[in-house]
Amino acid sequence: MRRLFRYVPGQHRPRTVRNGAILVAIVAFVLVSGFGRGVPLWPDRRDEVTARFARADSLRAGAPVRVSGVDVGEVSGVELGPGGRGAIVRMRIDRGQDLDLRSDARAHLYWRTLLGRNMYVELEPGDAADALHDEIPTRRTSAQVEVDQLLQVFDPGGRRALRVATREFERGFRRPADVRRAIDEAAPAAATAAPGLAALRGRDNGDLTRLVRDAARVTGTLAREDDDLAGLVEQGARTFATTAARAADLRRLIAVAPGAQDRAQRTLRRVRGTLDLLDPLVEELRPGARRLDATVAALRPALDDARPLLRAARPTLQELRPAIAALRGASAVGRPLIAALEPTVDRSLRELVPWLARRDDETKLANGWAIGPWFSGASAVASRFDANGYLLRMQPGLSARSLDALPCRLVLADPAGGSVGCDGLKRTLGALLGVPPAAREARR
């Protein structure tokens, strides 16, 4: 190897093309490494993270990326978002930092100097259960407001509005007595609003911060969606115009509201007592309600089959509306009649029905059963008629009791001729009817 590189006078041949190519390659390597911030063909030991910002003013490639003030990478590029909305910031994170970004990670743009302009990206890794697999969305990014943006409100319109506000403020406080009276009147309202203002702080640490952050996101979303914001303002103007047109109704509502609120509170107190009574009942009904699951599941096919029937019955129900309307008029007439019949119905239920169910001591039949044969006999009596009208044929039955109905003396011929006793006739008829002599003597 030493022989190859030894310089021998008279045998050395200069290779200018080779040496020039090597020099150009070295210079290109240095330039690419310097401007590309990496060694070509060398594995980049950094992870790529993407975040979407509503705006990324003054942020340039090469700006540091920090976590809790410690540099963990740098910004690799800043691009315009789709449709010209927002900015896409790409960052390279050094793997040696062992940064674990979760799905709720956040990104913020902060100043590097007091006067702004030089920006850096501050990352919050997050604490969600799953890792970050996609970009950080706009709702979890924010940008610090620069001084020029803050002073934009003092354009000609803003300065004019500020002068008007100052003038009106001076006019409003021109009468100290009215101001003191307004403050005195506001004291009760302030006492009422105090609990609400205390509630704005939240129950846990950071609730107010999250509220402000969420409000900032909502405001940022409205600022990005110009058309939606214009529609919201237009609809809000219509709402306020309608409210102003109904000012008299609103005043009456406000005047009536305190009394209605008092009644509602009393009603709610009574309902609360009812609910206290219903809670044990609900606990007792819960096992039965659980058992109804199978019943409901079994009824579901029947209900499904009943739907076509209900659809088919709908025309019929519509046709019944006139009949129901007519029944409504008939009910107005029939109600007094039913009221007049109530005493008769009550007496029938109290006296007649029990009498019909009572059994006769001699026939051993219920009175209701005996009424039927009586009407049958009455129908047979009045069944014959001729051209002159109905003929009533009364045919009494002959029985052992018929003998008792006979008189003591029986007139057989002319009354002047006298009458004969009927004892012999009774004995004869009793023998024909099969009445024993002892019974005949007892009847006699």
C-alpha positions in Angstrom: 0.0 0.0 0.0 2.9 2.4 0.8 4.3 1.7 -2.7 1.1 2.8 -4.3 1.2 6.2 -2.7 5.0 6.8 -2.9 6.0 9.7 -5.1 8.6 8.6 -7.7 10.1 11.5 -9.7 9.6 11.1 -13.4 6.9 8.4 -13.0 4.0 10.6 -11.4 1.0 11.3 -13.7 -1.4 14.1 -12.5 -5.1 13.1 -12.6 -6.9 16.4 -12.7 -10.3 15.1 -13.6 -10.4 12.6 -10.7 -9.2 15.2 -8.2 -11.7 17.8 -9.5 -14.6 15.3 -9.2 -13.5 14.4 -5.6 -13.3 18.1 -4.7 -16.8 18.8 -6.2 -18.3 15.9 -4.3 -16.8 17.1 -1.0 -18.1 20.6 -1.5 -21.6 19.3 -2.5 -21.7 17.1 0.6 -20.8 20.0 2.8 -23.4 22.3 1.3 -26.2 19.7 1.4 -25.3 18.9 5.0 -25.3 22.5 6.0 -28.5 23.7 4.3 -30.4 20.4 4.7 -29.5 20.1 8.4 -28.6 16.5 8.0 -26.1 14.1 6.6 -27.1 12.7 3.2 -27.6 9.0 3.1 -27.4 8.9 6.8 -30.4 7.5 8.7 -32.3 10.4 10.3 -32.8 9.5 14.0 -35.7 11.8 14.4 -39.5 11.4 14.5 -41.8 13.4 12.4 -44.7 15.3 14.1 -47.3 17.4 12.3 -49.6 20.0 13.9 -52.2 22.3 12.4 -52.4 25.9 13.5 -54.9 28.6 12.8 -52.0 30.9 12.0 -48.2 30.5 12.2 -46.9 34.1 11.8 -43.1 34.5 12.0 -42.6 30.8 12.4 -39.8 29.5 10.1 -38.1 26.2 9.4 -35.3 25.6 12.0 -37.3 27.1 14.9 -36.8 25.0 18.0 -39.4 22.7 19.4 -39.4 22.5 23.2 -41.1 20.6 26.0 -41.1 22.3 29.4 -38.5 24.7 28.0 -36.1 21.9 26.8 -35.2 21.7 23.1 -36.4 18.3 21.8 -36.3 19.0 18.0 -36.8 21.6 15.4 -39.4 22.8 12.8 -38.7 21.1 9.5 -41.3 23.0 7.4 -44.3 25.3 7.4 -47.0 25.0 4.8 -50.3 26.6 4.0 -53.4 24.5 4.9 -55.9 23.1 2.5 -58.0 25.9 0.9 -55.7 28.5 2.2 -57.0 28.1 5.8 -54.5 27.7 8.6 -51.0 26.4 8.6 -49.4 23.0 8.7 -46.2 22.8 10.8 -44.0 19.8 10.5 -41.5 19.1 13.3 -38.7 16.6 13.8 -38.2 15.3 17.3 -34.9 13.8 18.3 -35.4 10.1 19.3 -32.8 10.5 22.0 -35.2 12.7 23.9 -37.5 9.6 24.4 -40.6 11.9 24.0 -43.9 10.0 24.3 -46.7 12.0 22.6 -50.2 10.9 23.4 -53.5 11.3 21.5 -54.4 14.5 23.5 -51.0 16.2 22.9 -51.1 20.0 22.4 -48.9 22.5 20.6 -48.5 26.2 21.2 -46.5 29.0 19.4 -44.7 31.3 21.8 -42.3 34.2 21.5 -38.6 33.7 21.9 -38.0 37.4 22.6 -39.9 40.1 24.3 -40.7 41.9 21.0 -42.0 38.7 19.3 -41.2 37.7 15.7 -38.9 34.8 16.7 -41.2 32.0 17.6 -40.8 28.4 18.9 -43.2 25.5 19.3 -44.0 24.3 22.8 -45.4 20.8 23.0 -47.5 19.3 25.7 -47.2 15.4 25.5 -50.6 14.8 27.0 -51.7 11.9 29.3 -54.2 9.9 27.3 -54.1 6.1 27.2 -53.3 5.8 23.5 -50.4 7.2 21.6 -50.5 10.0 18.9 -50.9 8.3 15.5 -52.1 11.4 13.5 -51.4 15.1 13.5 -52.3 17.4 16.3 -55.6 19.1 15.2 -56.3 22.8 15.3 -58.6 22.5 18.3 -55.5 21.5 20.4 -53.1 24.2 19.1 -52.8 27.9 19.9 -50.6 30.9 18.9 -49.5 33.8 21.0 -50.9 37.1 19.9 -48.2 39.5 18.7 -48.0 43.2 19.4 -49.0 44.2 15.9 -52.0 42.0 16.1 -53.0 43.5 19.4 -52.6 47.0 18.0 -54.7 46.2 14.9 -57.9 47.1 16.9 -56.7 50.7 16.9 -57.4 51.3 13.2 -59.4 54.3 12.2 -62.7 52.6 13.2 -61.3 51.4 16.5 -59.9 54.8 17.4 -63.3 56.3 16.5 -65.1 53.7 18.7 -62.7 54.4 21.6 -63.5 58.2 21.4 -67.2 57.5 21.4 -66.9 55.1 24.3 -64.9 57.7 26.3 -67.4 60.4 25.5 -70.3 58.3 26.5 -68.5 57.2 29.6 -68.1 60.8 30.6 -71.7 61.5 29.9 -72.9 58.6 31.9 -70.9 59.6 35.0 -71.8 63.2 34.8 -74.5 62.8 37.5 -72.9 61.3 40.6 -76.2 60.9 42.4 -77.6 58.8 39.6 -74.4 56.7 39.6 -74.7 56.1 43.4 -78.4 55.2 43.0 -77.5 52.7 40.3 -74.8 51.2 42.5 -77.2 50.9 45.4 -79.8 49.2 43.1 -77.2 46.8 41.8 -76.2 45.6 45.2 -79.0 43.0 45.5 -78.3 41.8 42.0 -74.6 41.5 42.8 -75.4 39.4 45.9 -77.5 37.2 43.6 -74.8 37.0 41.0 -72.0 36.2 43.5 -72.8 32.5 43.7 -72.9 32.3 39.9 -69.5 34.0 39.6 -68.1 31.7 42.2 -69.4 28.8 40.2 -67.4 30.0 37.2 -64.2 29.2 39.0 -65.3 25.5 38.9 -64.9 22.8 41.5 -61.4 21.6 40.5 -58.1 23.4 39.8 -57.9 24.5 36.2 -61.6 24.6 35.5 -61.5 28.3 34.7 -58.4 27.9 32.6 -60.1 25.2 30.6 -63.2 27.3 30.2 -61.2 30.2 28.8 -59.3 27.8 26.5 -62.5 26.3 25.2 -64.0 29.8 24.7 -60.8 30.7 22.7 -61.2 27.7 20.6 -64.9 28.5 19.9 -63.9 32.1 19.0 -61.1 30.8 16.8 -63.5 28.5 15.0 -66.0 31.3 14.4 -63.1 33.5 13.1 -62.1 30.9 10.6 -65.6 30.1 9.4 -66.5 33.6 8.0 -69.7 32.4 6.2 -71.0 30.6 9.3 -70.2 33.6 11.5 -72.0 35.9 9.1 -75.1 33.6 9.2 -74.9 33.4 13.0 -74.8 37.2 13.2 -77.7 37.5 10.8 -79.8 35.0 12.7 -78.9 36.7 15.9 -80.0 40.0 14.6 -83.4 38.5 13.6 -83.7 36.9 17.0 -83.0 40.2 18.8 -85.4 42.0 16.4 -88.2 39.5 17.3 -87.4 39.9 21.0 -87.6 43.7 20.7 -91.0 43.4 18.9 -92.3 41.3 21.8 -91.0 43.6 24.5 -94.5 44.1 26.0 -95.1 40.4 26.2 -91.7 39.9 27.8 -92.5 42.5 30.4 -95.7 40.8 31.2 -93.9 37.5 31.4 -91.3 39.0 33.8 -94.1 40.5 35.9 -95.9 37.1 36.1 -92.8 35.0 36.5 -92.2 35.5 40.3 -95.6 34.3 41.2 -95.4 31.4 38.8 -92.0 30.5 40.2 -93.4 30.5 43.8 -96.2 28.2 42.7 -93.8 26.0 40.8 -91.5 25.7 43.9 -94.5 24.7 46.1 -95.5 22.1 43.5 -92.0 20.8 43.3 -91.9 20.4 47.0 -95.1 18.4 46.9 -93.7 16.4 44.0 -90.5 15.7 46.0 -92.6 14.3 48.8 -94.5 12.1 46.3 -91.2 10.9 44.9 -90.0 10.0 48.3 -93.0 7.8 48.7 -92.6 6.4 45.2 -89.0 5.4 45.6 -89.8 2.3 47.8 -92.6 1.3 45.4 -90.2 1.6 42.4 -87.7 -0.6 44.2 -90.4 -3.2 44.8 -91.6 -3.0 41.2 -88.1 -3.4 39.7 -87.9 -7.2 40.0 -91.3 -7.5 38.3 -90.3 -5.0 35.6 -87.2 -7.2 34.9 -89.5 -10.2 34.5 -91.5 -8.3 31.9 -88.6 -8.3 29.5 -89.5 -11.7 28.2 -93.2 -10.7 27.9 -92.3 -7.6 26.0 -90.1 -9.6 23.7 -92.9 -12.0 23.1 -95.4 -9.2 22.4 -93.1 -7.5 19.9 -94.0 -9.9 17.0 -97.7 -9.4 17.9 -97.3 -5.6 17.8 -95.5 -5.9 14.5 -98.4 -7.9 13.1 -100.9 -5.4 14.5 -99.3 -2.5 12.7 -100.9 -3.5 9.3 -104.2 -3.9 11.1 -104.0 -0.4 12.6 -103.1 1.0 9.2 -106.1 -0.8 7.7 -108.4 0.4 10.5 -107.4 4.0 10.1 -110.0 4.7 7.3 -112.7 3.1 9.5 -111.7 5.2 12.5 -111.8 8.3 10.3 -115.3 7.4 9.1 -116.4 6.9 12.8 -115.7 10.6 13.6 -119.2 11.8 12.5 -120.8 9.0 14.5 -118.7 9.9 17.5 -119.7 13.6 17.1 -123.4 12.5 16.9 -122.9 10.4 20.0 -121.5 13.4 21.7 -124.8 15.2 21.1 -126.8 12.2 22.2 -124.8 12.0 25.4 -125.9 15.6 26.2 -129.5 14.4 25.9 -129.1 11.0 27.5 -127.2 12.3 30.6 -130.3 13.7 32.3 -132.2 10.5 31.4 -129.6 8.3 33.0 -129.5 10.6 36.0 -133.3 10.2 36.4 -133.0 6.4 36.0 -130.4 6.1 38.7 -132.9 5.8 41.6 -134.8 3.1 39.8 -131.6 1.2 38.9 -130.4 1.6 42.5 -133.8 0.2 43.9 -133.7 -2.6 41.4 -130.2 -3.6 42.4 -131.0 -3.2 46.1 -134.5 -5.0 46.2 -135.5 -6.5 42.9 -132.4 -8.5 42.1 -132.1 -10.0 45.6 -135.8 -11.0 45.4 -135.3 -12.7 42.1 -132.5 -14.8 43.5 -134.5 -15.7 46.6 -136.1 -19.2 46.6 -139.8 -19.9 47.4 -140.4 -22.0 50.5 -143.0 -24.2 48.8 -141.8 -24.5 45.2 -138.1 -24.5 46.1 -137.5 -22.5 43.0 -135.9 -19.1 42.6 -138.5 -16.3 42.0 -136.7 -15.5 38.8 -137.2 -19.1 37.6 -140.9 -19.0 38.4 -141.5 -15.7 36.4 -140.6 -17.4 33.2 -143.4 -20.1 33.4 -145.9 -17.4 34.5 -145.2 -15.3 31.4 -145.4 -18.5 29.3 -148.9 -19.3 30.7 -149.9 -15.7 30.2 -148.8 -16.0 26.6 -150.8 -19.2 26.2 -153.9 -17.5 27.7 -153.8 -14.6 25.3 -152.7 -16.6 22.2 -156.3 -17.0 20.8 -158.1 -14.3 19.0 -160.8 -13.8 16.3 -162.1 -10.9 14.3 -163.5 -9.3 17.4 -160.3 -9.3 19.4 -158.4 -11.6 21.8 -160.0 -14.4 23.7 -158.6 -15.0 27.2 -159.0 -18.6 28.2 -158.3 -19.0 31.9 -157.8 -22.8 32.5 -156.8 -23.5 36.1 -154.9 -26.6 36.8 -156.4 -29.4 38.9 -154.4 -30.6 41.9 -154.9 -31.8 45.4 -155.1 -28.2 46.6 -158.0 -27.6 44.2 -160.3 -29.6 46.6 -159.7 -26.9 49.3 -161.0 -24.3 46.9 -164.5 -26.0 46.7 -167.3 -24.4 48.8 -168.8 -26.3 51.8 -172.2 -26.5 49.9 -172.5 -27.4 46.3 -175.6 -26.2 44.4 -176.5 -29.0 42.0 -179.8 -27.7 40.7 -182.1 -24.8 41.1 -181.0 -22.8 44.1 -184.5 -22.8 45.3 -184.4 -26.5 45.4 -181.6 -26.3 48.0 -178.0 -27.4 47.9 -176.3 -30.6 48.8 -173.1 -31.1 50.8 -169.9 -31.5 48.8 -168.1 -33.9 51.1 -169.0 -36.8 49.0 -167.9 -35.0 45.8 -164.6 -34.1 47.5 -164.0 -37.7 48.4 -164.8 -38.8 44.9 -162.5 -36.3 43.3 -159.8 -37.1 45.9 -160.0 -40.7 45.0 -159.6 -39.8 41.3 -156.6 -37.6 42.1 -155.0 -40.2 44.3 -155.3 -38.2 47.6 -155.1 -40.6 50.6 -158.1 -40.6 52.9 -156.0 -39.4 55.9 -154.9 -36.4 53.8 -158.5 -35.8 52.8 -159.5 -35.9 56.5 -156.7 -33.6 57.4 -157.6 -31.2 54.7 -161.2 -31.3 55.9 
